[in-house]
Amino acid sequence: MPSGRKRSESSRQAILEATRSLLLEVGYERLTIDQIAARAGVGKQTIYRWWASKGEVVADAALDDGVTPHPVALPDTGAIRADLQTWLRQWVTDITTPEGTGLILALTAAGSDNKTLADRLYTQFSAPHEDRIRDRLRRAQSEGQLRADADLESIASTLVGALLYRVLGRNRPPTTQDADHLVELVLRGAEA
C-alpha cells in the first residue's frame, strides 16, 4: 500500500465491503475502481491512494476474511480413500457454485501480476487445504495405509491443483465424480 494520508477505517471498510459485494455481482473482469468508489461512497483517488491496482483491492477484500469460507477439517474414519473423497466432494461443491468459481477466478487474476500478492493469497487460501490433506495423509501413512515413501506433498498439491485447474479452465467444471476418480488415480500409486 502506498504511503500517504492516513486512511479512515470507515472508508477502508466501505471500500472492502463494496469490493466484496461487487465481486460477487459482476465478477473480477467486469469490476471497476469506479464501481467500487461509487458503491463505497468515496472518490476514486481515495482507492488509488491506498491500493495500486484493482487486484490489490480485491486481494485485501478477500484477505480481510469477508469473502471465503474457512477450510473444513478432513474426516478421519480410518479409511483414507473414503475420507479424501468425502472432503473433496464437498470442496468441489463449494468451488463450483457461481460465487466459488467467481472468487477463484478473481483471486487468480488478482495475483497474476504481483508475486507478493500471489504468495499472500496462496498462504491464505490454497495452503490451508493442502495442509489439511497432508496432515490426513501423514496419519494414513503412519497407520500403514500408504507407502512409507509416498510423496505426500505431491499428492496434496495434485488433489487441490487438478480441481482448481478445471475451475480456471471454465470449459468443464469439476464434479463430485471427478473428485472420486482423482482420489482413486492419485492413491493408486501411493497405497501400501
N, C-alpha and C positions, 0 to 999 in steps of 0.2 A: 504494500500500500504506500503510495507516495506520501511524503511528509507535507505538512501544510497546516491549515487551520484545524484546530481540534474539532472532531466531528461530534455532532449531537447524537446521543444514544437513541433518542426517539426517532430521529431521521434515519439512522442506521437500521433500526428495527423495521421501520416503514419500508425502506428500500429492500431489505431482505424478504419481508413478507410479500411485497409486490412481486419480487422476482420469483418466489416460490409459486404464487398463485398463477402468474402469467406463464411460467414454465409448464405447468400442468394444462393450462388452457390452450396455448398456442404452440408449444414446443420450442426447443432451442433455436431451430433455424429461423423461425418467424419472430422470435423475441427480439425486441429492440430496446436500446437505452431510453429512447423517447417514451416508449410504453411504460417502462419501469418508473421513470421520473414522473409521468402523469399519474400513474396509479399511486405512487408513494407521496405525491404532493410536494415534490422537491424539484429544483432545477436540474437539468441535465449536467450542468457544470459541477453540481454537488457530487453526483455519482463519479464523474471523471476525476474529481479532486481526490477521492478515496480509493478508487479502483481504476486500473489501467485499461481494462477491457471488459466486454460482456462476459467472457469466460471466467474472469476473476470474480465478478459479482455472483454469477451462478454457483461457482465453487464455494464461495463464502456462504451463500444461502444454504447449500447442502451441508457444508461442514458445521453450520450453526445448529445442526441437529433438528431441523424442521422438515426435512423432506423424506428421508429414508428411514425405513423400519430398522430396528436393531436386529443383528443376526440372531438366529434361533439356534440353540444348542442341538447337536445331533443326538438322536435317541441312542441308547446303549442297551439293547436287548440281548447282547451276546452273539448276534449274527451280523457281521459287518456288512455283508451284501444287502440284506434287508434294511439295515439301518441307513446306509447310504442312499438306497433307492427311496425310502420314505422321506428323507430330508431333501434330496434333490427334486423329487416330485413337487414338494411344497415350494421350494425355491423357484422352480420353473413356473409354477402357477403364479407366483408373485412377480417375477420379472417379465412375464408376457402379458400382464394387464396393460392397458394403454398408458397408465401412469408409470408403471415399472419400466416399460420399454422407453417411454419418453425420457425418463430420468437417466437411464443408461446411455441413451444417445446424447443427451445434453452434457452429462459429465465427461463422456469420452471426447466430445467436441471441445469442451472447456479446457481439458487437459492436453489436447493435441498440439498446441503451440507453446506450451510452457512446461518444461520438465519439472520444475519445482512444484508447480500446481498439480501435475500428474502424479508426482510422488505422494503429495498430501492426500489426494483423492484415493490412490491405491491403499495407502495406510488406513484410511478411514473406512473404505467400503469393500474392497476385494480381499485384502489381507485377513480381516476377521473371519471371513467364510473359509478361506484356505486354512487358517489356524485351527478352526473347529474340526475341519476334515482331518488334518494331520494328527490332532490330538486323538481323535477316534481311531484313526489308522494305527497309531502307536499302541493303543490298548489292544486292538485286534492282533497286532504283531506280537505283543507280549503274551497273549493268550494262545499263540500258535496258529492263528487263522491265516496269517500272512507270512511269507518267507522272511527270514531274518535280514536278507539283503534287498528286500523290496524297496524301491525308491519312493518313499512316502511323499517327498516334496513334489516329484513329477506327477504322482497320482492326484494329489490335491489340486495342483495347478491345471492339470488336464481336465478334471471334472468341472471346475469352475470356468476355465478358459474356453473349452469347447462349446459350452452352452451360451456363454456371453458372445462368442463369435457368431453364433446363429442369430442372436438378437441383433447384433450390429449389422449383419448382412441383410436383414429385412426381407429376404426372399422367402424363407420358410422358418418361421419362429419355432423354437424347440417345443416339444410336447413332453408330457409326463412319460409317455412310452419311450421317447428318445432318452430321457434320463435313465430309465431302467436299462436300456440297451448299452448306454455308455458305461454304466457301472459294471455290467456283465463283461464288456470288452476290456475295460481297464483292469479289473480284478483278475481276469483270466490268467494274466501273466504274473500276478503277484501272490496268488494264493499258495499256501503251504501244501 
